[in-house]
């Protein structure tokens, strides 16, 4: 094997490992026209797109198994809603986003490590 081939194989392997590590650290759970949902270990974040904003008045909630995290556990700003302390498993996320007086409530299943 030439040194050039060896270097190419090492680079390909390094890229594959880096990609696997990145994908295991952050999971883009779901994407909609209005927002993205990102799951990290113990955390879920909703990030709005374009002119959409988070509806802070909606009764946000995350349910995993028998544990429920209500709106009081979320951190909100104009364009994001985030909740930490989410147990691992399939979480049912409820929230809402709005734009120009139009609000869209949603329920999403999110895989959390």
C-alpha positions as CSV (number, residue, x, y, z in Angstrom):
1,X,0.0,0.0,0.0
2,X,1.4,3.4,-0.9
3,X,1.7,6.1,1.7
4,X,-0.9,8.2,-0.2
5,X,-3.4,5.3,0.0
6,X,-2.6,4.9,3.7
7,X,-3.2,8.6,4.3
8,X,-6.5,8.5,2.4
9,X,-7.7,5.6,4.4
10,X,-6.7,7.3,7.7
11,X,-8.5,10.4,6.6
12,X,-11.6,8.5,5.6
13,X,-11.7,6.6,8.9
14,X,-11.1,9.8,10.9
15,X,-14.0,11.6,9.1
16,X,-16.3,8.6,9.8
17,X,-15.5,8.5,13.5
18,X,-15.9,12.3,13.8
19,X,-19.2,12.1,12.0
20,X,-20.4,9.3,14.3
21,X,-19.4,11.2,17.4
22,X,-21.1,14.4,16.2
23,X,-24.3,12.5,15.3
24,X,-24.4,10.8,18.7
25,X,-23.9,14.1,20.6
26,X,-26.7,16.1,18.9
27,X,-29.8,14.7,17.4
28,X,-31.8,16.9,15.1
29,X,-35.0,15.1,16.1
30,X,-37.6,16.8,13.8
31,X,-37.8,19.6,11.4
32,X,-41.0,21.4,10.4
33,X,-41.6,24.4,8.2
34,X,-41.9,26.6,11.3
35,X,-39.3,25.2,13.7
36,X,-36.6,22.6,14.4
37,X,-36.4,20.3,17.4
38,X,-32.9,19.3,18.7
39,X,-32.4,16.6,21.3
40,X,-29.2,16.3,23.3
41,X,-28.5,14.2,26.3
42,X,-31.2,15.1,28.8
43,X,-32.3,18.2,26.9
44,X,-34.8,19.2,24.2
45,X,-34.7,22.6,22.4
46,X,-37.2,24.0,19.9
47,X,-35.8,26.7,17.6
48,X,-38.2,28.7,15.4
49,X,-37.5,29.6,11.8
50,X,-38.1,32.8,9.9
51,X,-40.7,35.1,11.4
52,X,-42.1,32.4,13.7
53,X,-41.7,32.8,17.5
54,X,-42.3,30.7,20.6
55,X,-45.8,30.9,22.2
56,X,-44.7,31.3,25.8
57,X,-48.4,31.3,27.0
58,X,-49.0,27.8,25.6
59,X,-49.0,24.9,28.2
60,X,-45.7,23.4,27.1
61,X,-45.0,19.9,28.3
62,X,-42.6,16.9,27.9
63,X,-43.7,13.4,29.0
64,X,-41.3,10.5,29.2
65,X,-42.7,7.4,30.7
66,X,-44.3,8.4,34.1
67,X,-42.3,11.7,34.3
68,X,-43.8,15.0,33.2
69,X,-41.9,18.3,32.9
70,X,-44.4,21.2,32.6
71,X,-44.0,24.7,31.3
72,X,-42.3,25.9,34.6
73,X,-39.3,23.7,33.7
74,X,-38.8,25.3,30.3
75,X,-36.5,28.3,29.5
76,X,-38.0,30.6,26.9
77,X,-36.8,33.4,24.7
78,X,-38.5,34.9,21.6
79,X,-37.2,32.2,19.2
80,X,-36.5,29.1,21.4
81,X,-37.9,26.9,24.1
82,X,-35.6,24.6,26.0
83,X,-36.0,22.0,28.7
84,X,-33.3,20.2,30.7
85,X,-33.5,17.2,33.0
86,X,-35.4,15.1,30.4
87,X,-35.0,11.3,31.1
88,X,-33.7,9.2,28.3
89,X,-36.3,7.5,26.1
90,X,-39.0,8.6,23.7
91,X,-40.3,12.0,24.9
92,X,-43.7,13.4,23.9
93,X,-43.2,17.2,23.4
94,X,-46.1,19.6,23.3
95,X,-45.7,23.3,22.4
96,X,-46.8,26.0,20.0
97,X,-45.2,28.6,17.7
98,X,-46.8,31.7,16.2
99,X,-46.4,34.1,13.3
100,X,-48.6,37.1,12.5
101,X,-51.4,36.1,14.8
102,X,-51.4,32.5,13.5
103,X,-50.4,29.9,16.1
104,X,-49.6,26.3,15.4
105,X,-49.7,23.9,18.4
106,X,-47.7,20.7,17.9
107,X,-47.0,17.3,19.5
108,X,-43.8,15.6,18.6
109,X,-42.1,12.3,19.7
110,X,-38.5,13.0,20.4
111,X,-35.7,10.5,21.1
112,X,-33.6,11.6,24.1
113,X,-30.4,10.0,25.3
